[in-house]
Amino acid sequence: MGIRTLDDLPVADRVVGVRVDINSPLAHDAELADDARLRAHVDTLSELLERGGKVAILAHQGRPGGEAFEELRAHADRLGELLDAPVGYSDATFSASARDAVDGLESGEAVVLENTRFYSEEYMEFEPERASRTHLVQRLVPHFDAFVNDAFAAAHRSQPSLVGFPTVLPAYAGRVMEREIEVLGNIDDKPEPRTYVVGGAKVPDTMTVVRHSLEHGLAHEVLTTGLVANVFLLAAGYDLGDASADVVYERGHWDEIDRAAELLDAFPESIHLPSDVAVERDGERVELSIDDLPPESDEAIKDVGSATVARYRDILAASGTTILNGPAGVFEEAPFEDGTRDLFQVVADAGFSIVGGGDTSAAVRRFGIEGFDHVSTGGGAALRMLTGERLPAIEVLKS
């Protein structure tokens, strides 16, 4: 992999700065609504603490101005429960009090430093050398003996807490980062044929993934669902009705129809479109064959239909590896959860299976589906790695 991991890190009695990604959904009282991202880092943090490390945890929560832009006190409390070890909390990131909290750690103890994005430079992106000269890095470096990056979900960012420390400290990949690189960075080594099931609403990123994976032989079949499928259906000449076409236009994806048309021309045998869709009619789910489109003008497409799931099941039965990225519809609404739930279960029961992060992982948790070989913690980072793009936080670990 060309990157040092925890296997290479002397830990006992040393202060280790650990960047994690525990950016989580919050309830109205700023308490955690979902602790999945915290649980993902338990292996890394537990190992460091059990080996006698003094662990200073760096993380962000939300974006400036957003409703989820909150302090990390609740995260620290929950980590204390998950790690079964003393976990303190500092209401500052790199002030004198924060540095004192780090210096006061005993072996086997951790402290969560305050939301890195409370500090303005952390919401900017820098080249690593410049990032190493920011206030956050310069204030904390004298108090750390080593740095561990376990925040794969943020690895496509080039912010100080992600890329600044490795230029001035011995740096290592945590267990989450290590697993993500080994799986997503080596798709071409996975069993063939490889099938990508793409959906969700990140249409431009998904188009890039589809082109890259097909052009480079990483994918042999691409099964489209969700808003992505709607764009491909429009590119293929189907009339989806005003309600569905308006969604594509309002989200700024109208130009993506041309990209989809180019892909259909280049890979007509590899890209598969839904056979049927589900629309909302008088509050109920109604399935329509694509040959019966358009629906009524006010009926939006919200899911793939059962015939699509059955056809995709046959394709997936022969797949050696399946990469799943994006839900098949508006799964948050009970009448339109069927496509996502049923298709995800098919993937879990198929060959080697990889789940992209973000909404895909949220759907997996919602339906309690098990059996996937790898569930990524990253949404945007996973998509970028699947396209072969270099991720700043990983590249700096290599150097």
N, C-alpha and C positions, 0 to 999 in steps of 0.2 A: 504493500500500500504506500510505502514511502513516507509514512507518518508514524511518529512515536505514539504509543498507547500507554495505558496504565501499567501494562506489563513492564515497561521500561522506566517507570517513575519510582524513585526512592521516596517513601511517604512518611515514615515514622518521625514524629516530632517536627515536621516541616509544615509551613503555612502554604496552603494551596488555594489559589484563586480559581473558582470554577464558574464558568459562564454556562447557565442553563437557559432553556426556553420554557417557562412555566406561565406564559401568557394565556390566561384562562377566561372562560365565560364567568361573569359575576352576577350574583343576585342583586336585587335593588338595594340591599344593605351593605354592598361591597364585599359580601362573603362569597366564597367560591361556590359556583353552581356546578362545576365539573372539575375533578382533580386528576383527570387522565394524564395531562402533561406533567404533573408533579410525579405521578407514579412511574412515568417513563424513566425518570432520572434516579429512581431509588437505587438501582444496581450500582451506578457510578458513585453516588454519594455514600452509600453504605460501605462500599469497598474502601473508599478513602478514609472514612471514619474508623472502620474496623482495623485498618492497618496503621492506626495511630496518627492520622493526619489532623491538622488544624484547618478547617475548611471555611473559607469566605465565599459566600454564594452571591453571584452577580446575576441579575435578571431584569426584564422589563415587564410592564403590564400596560396594555392599551397604547393609545396614541394621544399626543397633546390635543386637548379639546374634545376628546371622545368620552362617552359615558363610562367606558371601562378603564379610564386613565386614573388608576388608584394606587395607593401604597401597597406594600407587600406584607403587611402584618398578618393578614389571614393566611397567606402562603407559608409564612414562617411557622405559624401555629400548626398547619396541616402537615408540613414536612416533619415537624417534631413528632407527630403521631405516626407517620409512615416510617420514619427512620429509627424509631426507638432509641434516640440519642438526644443529648441536649442541643437544641437549636434556638439560638437567640435571634433578636431582631434589632437592627439599627435603623432609626428613622432618617438617616443620612447615608449618602453613598461614599463620599471620600473626605468628609470634613474631619476635624480633629477627633470628634467623638466616634466617628465611624472607624478611624484608624486605631483609636484606643480599643474599640471592641475587637478588632482583628488581633491586636497585640495581646489582648487579655485571654485569648483562646487557649484552652488546655488540649492536650492530645485527645482525639475522639470527640471534640466539640465542633459545632458549626455556628455561623452567624449569617443571617440573610441581610445583605446590605440593601438600602432603599432602591426603588425603581430607578434604573439607570437613565430612563428617559425624562426624569425630573430635571436632568442636567441637559442644557440646550445643545451642547456639541454632540451628544449621543444620538440626537435625531438627524445628524448630518453624516455624510459618507466621505471617507478619506482614503487615500492610499495608506498602506500599513505604516510606513515610516512616519508619515505626518500624523497618523492616528496615535502613534506611540508618544507624541509630544503634546497630546491634549492634557488638560488638567486632571481628568479622571485617571488616566494611566499613570501620569507622573506622580500623582499623590499616593497611589496605591502600590506601585512597583517596589518601593523600598520595604514594604511590609509583607510581600509575597516571596516565597522561595521558588515557586513554579506556577504555571498556569495550565488549566485543563479546559478545553472547549468541548462541551457536550450539547451545544445548542444547534443541532443540525437544522431545525426548522427556521432558524434565522441566518443560516450559512450563506445565503445569497446577498446578505447585507455587508457593507464594509464600514461598520460603525466602530468607534473606538474600543468598546468593551469586547468586540469580536475579533478585531484584527490588530489592535494596538499592542496588546501584551506579548504576543509571540515574537515580536521583533526585539524585545528587550529581556525576555525571560525564557527559560527552558519551557517548551510548550508541548502539550500532549492531547490526543483525542480521547474523550471519555467513551464509555461503552455504547451509548446511543449513537454518537458520531461514528464510531468504529463500525457498528453494524450497518448503518445506513450507507456508508461508503462501500462496504463489502458487497452489499446486495444491489443497490441502485447504480453503483459505478461499474458493475460487471454484468449487465444485462445480457451481453452477447455470449456469456459463458453458460447461461441458463438453458434448460432443455428446450428443444424445438418440437413442433412449431410454437411460436410465441404469438399470443393474441393480446391486443390492447383493447380494453373496454373503456371507452371515454364518454364522459357526460359532464354534468354540472354546468356552471355558468361562465367559467374562465375560458371563453371561446378563443381569443387570440393566442394564449399560451398553449391551448390544446391543439390548435392548428399547427403550431410550430412542432409540437411533439409528434403529431401524426406524420408530417412531412419528413422529419429527421428519422423517425423510427422505420419508415418504409424505405426511404432512400438508402439507409445504411444497413438494411437487412436485419434490424433489431426486431421488427414486427413482421409477421406474415399475414395476419388478419387484423382488421380494426373494426370493432363493433361500436356504432354510435348510439348514444342515448341523450336524454336531457336537452338543454338548449343547444348544445353542439349538434345534435341530430336535427333539430329544427333548421339550423343554418344549412346543413347539408341537404335537407329536403327542399329548401328554397332554391339551393344551387342546382338541384336536379329538376327543377321546374314545377314542383308541387305548390299548390295554393293552400296555405295553412290558415287562411282567414285573417281578418283584420286584427283580432285580439292577439294572436301569436306573432304576426308580423310586426305589430307595434312594439312588442317586448324586445324583439331583435333590434329594431330601430332605436328605441329609447335607451337601450344599453350601449349604443354606439358600435354595434357589431355589423352594420349593414355592409361595410366594405369586406367583411370576412366571407360574405357569400361568394365573392369572386375567388378568394383563396380556396374555398371549398370546391368550387367548380373546377379549378386547376387540378386539385388533388383527385377529384373523380375522373378527370380525363387521363391523368397520369397513372392512376392505380384503380381501374374500374373493377377488377376482380377481387381486390383486397379490402376495399372499404364497403361495409355493409350498413344499410339504412333500415330503420324500423319498418315492419310490415303493417303495424297498426299503432294507434295512439289512443290515449284516454283524454277526454275533454270533460269540462264541468258543465253539466246541464241541469238547471234548477237545483243546484246544490248536490247533485249526484254524479257518480262516475259513469261515463258512457264511453265504450270503446268503438273506434271507427277504423276500418281498413284505410290505408293511405289512398286506395283507389276511390274511396268515397269522400275524400276531401274536396273542397273546404267544408268545415263545419259552419254552423251559424256564426255570424260576424262577431258575436259577443262571447263565443265559446273558446276559451284558451286551452291549448294543449298543455297538460300538466304531468303526463307520464307516458311511458311506452305501454303497449297493450300485451295481453297474455300470449298472442300469437308470436309477437316479437321475442318474448322470453323463451318460448318453446323452440323457435328457430335458432336463437343464439345458444341455447343449451346444447343443441346438436353440434354446433361449431366448437364449443368449449370442451365437449367430451373428447375431442381429438387433440386438444391443446396440451403441449408439454409445460408451458409457462403462461400464466395470465397476469397481466398488469392491469389493475382496476383503479381508475382515477375519475371520480365524479359520480354523483347520484344520477339515477335514471329519470328523476322527475322531482316534483315538489313533495318530497317524502315527509315533510313536516305536517302535511295535511292528511289525515287518516284515509280519505277516499283515494289518495294518490300515492300511497306508500307501497303498493303491491309490486310495481315494476322494480323498484330499488331493492326491496327486501328479497324478492324471489330471485332476481338476477345475482345479487350478492351471495345468496346461499348456493347458487349454481357454481359460482367462482370458488367459493370455499371448499366445495366438494370435488372440484376438478384437480388438475395436476398442481405443480408448484405455483403458488399464488402470492402476489405482491399487491398491497393496498397503498395507494397514495394517501397523503394526509388531508388535513382540512375537513371539508364537508363529508368526504368519503369516510374518514375515520369516525366522524360524529354519527353517521348513519349506521356504521358497523356496531357502535356502542348502543345506539338506540334500539336496534333489533336483536342485540345480544348474539350476533352471529360469530361462531368460532370456527377454527380450522384453517385460517390463513397462515401461510408460512412466514410472512413478514408484513407488519403494519407500520408504515412510515409515520414519523412524527411531523414531517414537513409537507406543506402544500406547495407553495411557490418554489421552495428549495428542491423538492422532489421532482417537480416538473422540469426545472432547469437542469438538474442532473441527468434526467432521462433524455434531454436534448443534446447532451454532451457539453453543455455550457460550463465554464469554470466558475466555481463558487469562491468568492474572496476569502471567506473564513477557513475554507479547506486549503486553498492554495498557500496561504501564509503558514499553515501548519507544515506543509511540505518543505517550505524554504527554511 
